[in-house]
Amino acid sequence: MSLSLDVLRIDPVRELERLSNFVVEHVNVVFRRKGVVVGLSGGVDSACMAAVAVHAMGKQKVIGLVLPEKETNPISKDYAIEHAQALGIEYREIDITPTVDSVVHYSWRDEFIQKLIPEYKPGYKYNITLPTDLLERASFNFYKLQVQMPDGEIKKKRLNLTEFRTVTSFANIKIRSRMLHIYAEAERRSLVVAGTTNRTEFILGDFCKYGDGGTDIEPLSYLYKNQTYQIAEYLKVIPQIMNRQPSPDTFSLPVSDQEFFFRIPFDKLDYLLYAWEHRVSTNETAKVLDLSEDAVERAYKDFTSKNNATAHLRAMPYTLE
């Protein structure tokens, strides 16, 4: 398989027809429901999914849920509502803070972070990051907890695996809480829950099992992130969302998807992932993308590691049969 800079280019009209047929068949034939509900995050994937659903079924059959919590970036809610209004669909806003707090109290999370960074106090902003320069140098996947002090200073603490899982378990509660509300809406109104995970996220495991990964249909999961943008642009998703930096938006201190998970700039990520999936040699990939062969080898190794480590996310529950 050869690689070129055109390899991710798609025909939006043709792909939109495929997507629309898929949505219509699953709503009308497989699930026999009245329409689709989409959780609108203010990001490009959920915006694209909602726009695809409107194209497929009409705006009367698409419901958007905007599900902020107290640490969500406020602009996420604004963009989600603006996009829903641009589509002309019905939408509801539900603050999920009480849902999150009913599962694990924010105070418990605060106490845990304070053990790691004693200067932390409730209300301080925090996030988790990885080294983002994988293409420039070899480095280990060491996660760091970052806390912003009132004067803007950033305190950092390298996390061991248990500490990382503990902090992210709270972030995942937010994601799963959103899905609880989405399914409540779906079941009450006889709707199909449309997921928003793209292929880049699916292959590398950048989603939460039984959170954004727990849906009825995942129409976008065959499209790389780059291709989702192409569909979104064709469907005239509002520019505020199109130009926004992708982010998990589960921490109070903003962090990009590159900083939290992928470690590779988006203008190279999907090409590298495509090449890895299709077993393009590191030498050819390096030439096409103007990278060193060492950089490509590091990316391939990282993809293999992430794909293997997240295989359980893509699997149904294991059984004896």
C-alpha positions in Angstrom: 0.0 0.0 0.0 1.4 3.4 -1.0 1.0 6.6 0.8 0.3 10.1 -0.5 -1.1 13.4 0.9 -4.3 12.7 -1.0 -5.0 9.4 0.7 -7.4 10.8 3.3 -9.3 12.9 0.8 -12.9 11.8 0.4 -16.0 12.8 -1.7 -18.2 14.4 0.9 -21.4 13.9 -1.2 -20.8 10.2 -1.5 -19.8 9.6 2.1 -22.8 11.7 3.3 -25.1 9.4 1.3 -23.5 6.4 2.9 -23.8 7.9 6.4 -27.4 9.0 5.8 -28.5 5.6 4.6 -26.8 4.0 7.6 -28.6 6.3 10.0 -32.0 5.9 8.4 -31.8 2.1 8.2 -30.8 1.8 11.8 -33.4 4.2 13.1 -36.3 2.9 11.0 -35.5 -0.8 10.5 -33.0 -2.0 13.1 -34.2 -0.1 16.2 -37.6 1.1 14.9 -37.4 4.4 16.7 -38.7 7.9 16.0 -35.4 9.7 15.6 -31.9 10.4 16.9 -30.5 12.0 20.0 -26.9 13.4 20.0 -24.9 14.7 22.9 -23.5 18.1 21.7 -20.1 18.8 23.3 -19.2 21.9 21.3 -16.6 19.9 19.4 -16.5 18.9 15.7 -17.4 15.2 16.0 -20.7 15.7 17.8 -21.5 18.7 15.6 -20.8 16.6 12.5 -23.0 13.8 13.8 -25.9 16.1 14.5 -25.6 17.6 11.0 -25.4 14.2 9.4 -28.6 13.1 11.3 -30.4 16.2 10.2 -29.4 15.6 6.6 -30.5 12.0 6.9 -33.8 12.4 8.7 -34.8 16.0 8.9 -34.4 18.4 11.8 -37.7 17.4 13.4 -36.3 13.9 14.1 -33.0 15.0 15.7 -32.7 16.1 19.4 -29.5 17.6 20.8 -28.5 17.4 24.5 -26.1 20.0 25.9 -24.6 18.5 29.0 -22.2 20.9 30.8 -20.9 20.4 34.4 -19.3 23.0 36.7 -15.7 22.4 35.3 -16.6 22.4 31.6 -15.1 25.1 29.5 -18.1 27.6 29.2 -17.4 28.1 25.5 -18.3 24.4 24.9 -21.9 25.0 25.9 -22.1 28.2 23.9 -20.8 26.6 20.8 -23.1 23.5 21.2 -26.2 25.7 21.6 -25.2 27.9 18.7 -24.7 24.9 16.5 -28.1 23.4 17.5 -29.8 26.7 16.7 -28.0 26.8 13.3 -29.3 23.3 12.5 -32.8 24.2 13.7 -33.1 21.2 16.0 -34.7 20.9 19.3 -32.2 20.9 22.2 -32.1 20.8 25.9 -29.4 21.9 28.4 -28.9 19.8 31.5 -26.3 20.6 34.1 -24.8 17.2 35.0 -22.9 18.5 38.1 -25.4 16.9 40.6 -25.2 13.6 38.7 -21.4 13.5 38.9 -21.4 14.5 42.6 -23.9 11.8 43.4 -21.5 9.1 42.2 -18.2 10.4 43.6 -18.1 13.7 45.5 -15.9 16.4 44.0 -14.5 16.8 47.5 -13.1 13.3 47.4 -11.3 14.1 44.1 -10.0 17.4 45.7 -8.7 15.5 48.7 -6.9 13.0 46.4 -5.3 15.8 44.3 -4.2 17.6 47.4 -2.3 14.5 48.5 -0.3 14.7 45.2 0.1 18.5 45.2 -0.3 19.9 48.7 -0.7 23.5 47.4 -3.9 22.5 45.6 -7.2 23.8 47.0 -10.8 23.2 45.9 -11.6 25.5 42.9 -8.0 25.5 41.6 -7.8 24.4 38.0 -6.1 21.1 37.0 -5.4 18.8 34.1 -3.3 15.8 33.0 -0.8 15.9 30.2 1.7 13.8 28.3 4.8 14.9 26.4 3.6 16.2 23.1 6.8 16.1 21.1 6.8 12.4 20.1 7.9 13.2 16.6 10.9 15.3 17.8 12.4 12.9 20.4 12.0 9.6 22.1 10.2 9.9 25.5 8.2 7.8 27.9 4.4 8.0 28.3 4.7 9.6 31.7 1.5 11.5 32.7 1.8 14.7 34.7 -0.8 16.3 36.9 -0.8 20.0 36.5 -2.4 22.5 38.9 -2.7 26.2 38.3 -2.1 28.4 41.3 -4.0 31.7 41.7 -1.0 33.7 40.5 -0.8 31.5 37.3 2.1 29.3 38.3 1.8 25.7 37.3 2.7 23.0 39.8 3.4 19.6 38.3 3.6 16.0 39.6 4.5 13.0 37.6 1.8 10.3 38.1 2.3 6.6 38.6 -0.3 4.3 37.0 -2.5 4.0 40.1 -2.5 7.8 40.6 -3.3 8.4 36.9 -6.2 5.9 36.9 -7.6 7.4 40.1 -7.7 11.0 38.7 -9.0 9.9 35.3 -11.7 7.7 36.9 -13.3 10.9 38.2 -13.1 12.4 34.7 -14.7 9.3 33.3 -17.6 9.7 35.7 -18.4 12.9 33.9 -18.4 11.2 30.6 -20.6 8.3 31.8 -23.0 10.8 33.5 -23.6 12.5 30.2 -24.5 9.1 28.7 -27.0 8.4 31.5 -28.9 11.6 30.6 -28.7 10.8 26.9 -30.2 7.4 27.3 -32.8 8.7 29.6 -33.9 11.0 26.8 -33.6 8.3 24.2 -35.7 5.8 26.1 -38.3 8.4 27.1 -38.8 9.6 23.5 -38.0 6.4 21.6 -34.8 7.7 20.0 -31.6 6.1 18.9 -28.4 7.3 20.6 -25.9 8.3 17.9 -22.3 8.2 19.0 -19.6 10.6 17.9 -16.3 8.6 18.0 -14.2 8.8 14.9 -11.8 6.2 13.6 -8.7 7.9 15.0 -10.2 7.8 18.5 -11.6 4.3 18.0 -8.4 2.6 16.8 -6.2 4.2 19.5 -8.8 4.0 22.3 -9.5 7.6 23.0 -13.0 7.1 24.3 -14.7 6.0 27.6 -16.3 2.5 27.7 -19.9 2.9 28.6 -19.5 6.7 28.3 -19.0 8.1 24.9 -18.3 4.6 23.8 -21.7 3.3 25.0 -24.1 4.1 22.2 -26.6 2.5 19.8 -24.8 3.5 16.5 -21.3 4.9 15.7 -21.7 6.2 12.1 -18.4 8.2 12.2 -16.2 5.4 13.4 -14.9 4.6 9.9 -13.8 8.2 9.2 -10.4 9.5 10.4 -10.6 12.8 12.3 -9.3 14.6 9.2 -12.3 13.1 7.2 -14.8 14.1 9.9 -13.6 17.7 9.3 -14.2 17.3 5.6 -17.8 16.1 6.2 -18.4 18.9 8.8 -17.1 21.5 6.4 -19.4 20.3 3.6 -22.3 20.5 6.0 -21.4 24.0 7.1 -20.7 23.3 10.7 -20.3 26.7 12.4 -16.7 28.1 12.1 -16.3 28.5 15.8 -16.4 24.7 16.1 -14.4 24.0 13.0 -11.6 26.3 14.1 -11.6 25.0 17.7 -8.7 23.0 19.1 -9.9 19.4 19.9 -10.1 18.8 23.6 -11.5 16.1 26.0 -13.0 19.0 28.1 -13.1 16.9 31.3 -10.6 18.8 33.3 -11.0 22.3 34.7 -7.7 23.5 33.2 -8.0 23.4 29.4 -5.9 20.7 27.7 -5.9 19.6 24.0 -6.3 16.1 22.7 -2.7 16.2 21.6 -1.5 17.1 25.1 -3.7 14.5 26.9 -3.6 11.5 24.6 -2.3 11.6 21.0 1.2 13.3 21.5 1.3 14.0 17.7 0.1 17.2 15.9 -3.2 16.6 14.0 -1.8 17.7 10.7 0.4 14.5 10.8 -1.6 12.2 13.1 -4.1 10.7 10.7 -1.6 10.2 7.9 0.7 8.3 10.3 -2.2 6.3 11.6 -3.3 5.4 8.1 0.2 4.4 7.2 0.5 2.2 10.3 -2.9 0.6 9.7 -2.0 -0.2 6.1 1.6 -1.3 6.8 3.3 1.3 4.8 7.0 1.2 5.4 8.6 3.7 7.8 10.9 4.8 5.0 8.1 5.6 2.6 6.0 7.3 5.3 8.9 9.4 6.4 9.5 10.6 2.8 5.9 11.5 2.1 5.4 13.3 5.4 8.8 15.0 5.5 9.7 13.3 8.8 12.7 11.3 10.0 12.4 7.6 9.9 13.0 7.5 13.6 10.0 9.8 14.2 7.8 7.5 12.1 9.0 4.4 14.0 8.2 6.1 17.3 4.7 6.9 16.1 4.1 3.4 14.9 5.3 2.0 18.3 3.0 4.4 20.1 0.0 3.4 17.9 0.7 -0.3 18.5 1.0 0.2 22.3 -2.2 2.3 22.5 -4.2 -0.1 20.2 -3.1 -3.2 22.3 -3.7 -1.5 25.6 -7.2 -0.4 24.7 -8.4 -3.6 22.9 -10.8 -4.3 25.8 -12.6 -1.0 25.1 -13.5 -2.2 21.7 -14.7 -5.6 22.8 -18.0 -6.9 24.1 -17.8 -8.2 27.7 -15.9 -11.4 27.9 -17.9 -14.6 28.5 -17.2 -18.3 28.9 -18.8 -19.1 25.5 
